[in-house]
Amino acid sequence: MLEFILNNASTVMISIIVLAVIILDMIYLVRQKKKGKHICSGCCESCGMCRK
Protein backbone atom coordinates (compact mmCIF):
# COMPACT_ATOMS: atom_id res chain seq x y z
CA MET A 1 0.00 0.00 0.00
CA LEU A 2 2.81 2.41 0.87
CA GLU A 3 4.55 1.59 -2.39
CA PHE A 4 1.37 2.40 -4.32
CA ILE A 5 1.06 5.77 -2.57
CA LEU A 6 4.72 6.59 -3.19
CA ASN A 7 4.46 5.63 -6.86
CA ASN A 8 1.35 7.80 -7.29
CA ALA A 9 2.19 10.63 -4.89
CA SER A 10 1.48 13.43 -7.36
CA THR A 11 -1.91 11.97 -8.28
CA VAL A 12 -2.81 11.51 -4.62
CA MET A 13 -1.80 15.10 -3.76
CA ILE A 14 -3.73 16.59 -6.68
CA SER A 15 -6.77 14.51 -5.75
CA ILE A 16 -6.60 15.74 -2.15
CA ILE A 17 -6.33 19.36 -3.31
CA VAL A 18 -9.27 19.03 -5.70
CA LEU A 19 -11.37 17.36 -3.01
CA ALA A 20 -10.52 20.15 -0.55
CA VAL A 21 -11.55 22.82 -3.07
CA ILE A 22 -14.86 21.06 -3.72
CA ILE A 23 -15.58 20.73 0.01
CA LEU A 24 -14.72 24.38 0.67
CA ASP A 25 -16.97 25.45 -2.22
CA MET A 26 -19.86 23.38 -0.83
CA ILE A 27 -19.37 24.90 2.63
CA TYR A 28 -19.40 28.39 1.10
CA LEU A 29 -22.62 27.69 -0.81
CA VAL A 30 -24.36 26.26 2.27
CA ARG A 31 -23.38 29.31 4.34
CA GLN A 32 -24.63 31.66 1.64
CA LYS A 33 -27.93 29.79 1.45
CA LYS A 34 -28.35 29.98 5.24
CA LYS A 35 -27.79 33.75 5.05
CA GLY A 36 -30.59 33.95 2.51
CA LYS A 37 -28.41 34.89 -0.43
CA HIS A 38 -29.14 33.38 -3.81
CA ILE A 39 -26.62 31.79 -6.14
CA CYS A 40 -27.93 33.77 -9.08
CA SER A 41 -28.05 37.56 -9.15
CA GLY A 42 -31.73 38.03 -9.82
CA CYS A 43 -35.15 36.53 -10.09
CA CYS A 44 -36.34 35.66 -13.57
CA GLU A 45 -39.95 34.82 -14.35
CA SER A 46 -38.93 31.65 -16.16
CA CYS A 47 -36.63 30.48 -13.36
CA GLY A 48 -38.01 27.56 -11.36
CA MET A 49 -35.91 28.49 -8.33
CA CYS A 50 -37.49 31.93 -8.00
CA ARG A 51 -39.48 32.37 -4.81
CA LYS A 52 -42.04 35.14 -4.66
Order of alpha helices (4+ residues) and beta strands (2+ residues): alpha-alpha
